[in-house]
Amino acid sequence: MAAQRRNLTQSHQSWTDDLPLCQVCGVGTATNCVYGPDGKGTQTHTNEDGHFRFRGEDGCFLYGVFNGYDGNRVANFVSQRLTAELLLGQLNSGHTDSDVRRILTQAFDVVEKSYFETIDDALAEKAHLLSNYLPPHNEERLKELEQEVSGGATAVVALILNNKLYIANVGTNRALLCKSSSDGQNQVVQIGRPHTTDNEDELQRLAAVGVDPARVRQAGQIAGQTSTRRIGDYKVKFNYAEIDLLSGAKSKPIIAEPEIHGSQSLEGVTGFLLLMSEGLINALESAHGPEQANQEIVAIVAAELAQQTSLEAVAQSVVERVKRLHHDVYASGRQRAALCSHHEDMTLLIRTLNYTLADGALTPTQGGRIYPVSVPYSNSQSTSKTSVTLSLVMPSQGTLTNGTNTASTLEEGTPTPGSQSPTATLQSTNTQTQSSSSSSGDGSLFRQRGSQAAQPDETGRVPPYVDFSQFYRMWGTDHSDGQTTQGGGLGPQ
């Protein structure tokens, strides 16, 4: 097996080229952007995010989202090499939970060591140039070498094996699991906490190796990043004694060891798993605040699942909606606009669990497919939130079990029109803090219609199947500053 990995790494062929992609997964991306005074965005660097989504043997599925910084070299390397360390026979259905955790931890360690091996020569040349007299022409070479060796990445990886979910996290990305319970509630669980300078467990870990946690908390960043765990970044791994905040460390303070959560059984679970890069999380939290970010992203995903017929389209539409929300807050010039002057690269991976996508042949007027779910609506001038009802599609049961066909194919599994769904409620839980909140809607924005398509009136218009009057009343109440639009208010005239 080791020889197989060496042969692959030495060839020009990527060792992931022959691996089958997971077909119950979609990925959406957006590049970084800085807004100018006119509101137009400009990309400032190449996309530094990475991802993978593979189906291995023996009922094994592997997903990952990687947030690179100071270049995409590390994210690209990790997204390929980590796959080789996990899907070339290392994992099988006979492994216990402790076996899986050990293999995951070992894979991250091997990948980081392998990355540093690829930059050994450049680091040696850089050290040689710095230790000797520096002619002017060598300054340019030093800049080239620094660009070649700098940078790092954070990672969140999801593994499904034996119908059980494992999450391995290094840094600041996020994993959310949305699942429908038997009583009709839809629970949103954040799996793990980000490894940042305000994470108490991480501060205690740093203190144990001699780093002053109070100074780290006050600084908010370590060598330009908020993460306390990261892959690569030779400066904090080899030269940490030269960094003021880390100079007191007795051993390596910034590590690439993943925090592993699981296993969590997916037997009978209906819902979806989200893996998000730091850029996507920060964009949404900058626009609307962090309090309801998890519920809001899940509600946006649910709304898109109700309308799109492919997971790729769902994921891309969600990213585009977050991007628009972020831009609109900046353009509004209101309270949070200063927080939204730019955003980093954004990546969203969606993996469905027993979840059937919307059928393009069915519309909300035909009933049986679309159910209400509330999204927190925030007025940027107020701390209060109002629930605006959107839609959540719940699939028919017994079609897919985590990518394995049990009754019908993904394309063939179609819910029966007119079937009933439990009341949709979003309940958010953080697995570390155990705090939770919930919101629900009564579905009043959706008028009840029969199964026949609506007929046009004498003007050729079809009556709308969504009544936005409640939304307009809410919007008008929250924005009642004495200004009105022509015709007496907001909404279609």
Protein Blocks (a to p, Z undefined) as FASTA:
>chain_A
ZZmmmmmmmpmbdfklmpccdfkbccdddddddddfkopacdfbdcfbdcdddddehhia
cddddddeeijklmmmmmmmmmmmmmnopacfkbcfklmmmmmmmmmmmmmmmmmmmmmm
mmmmmmmmmmpccdfklmmmmmmmmmmmgccddddddddeehiacdddehjbdcdddddd
fkopacdddedjaddfklfklmmmmmmnopafklmmmnopaehiabfbdeejjllmmmmm
mpmklmmpcbdfbdcbdcdeddddfehiacddddddfklmmmmmmmnopklmmmmmmmmm
mmmmmmmcbfklmmmmmmmmmmmmmmmmmmnopmklmmmmbccddddddddehiacddfk
bcfklgoiaccdddddddfkbcbdcddddddddddehkbgghiafkbcfklmccdehiac
dddddddddfklopacddddehlmpccddfbdcdddfkopacdfbdfklmmmmmmmmmmg
oiacehhiacdZZ
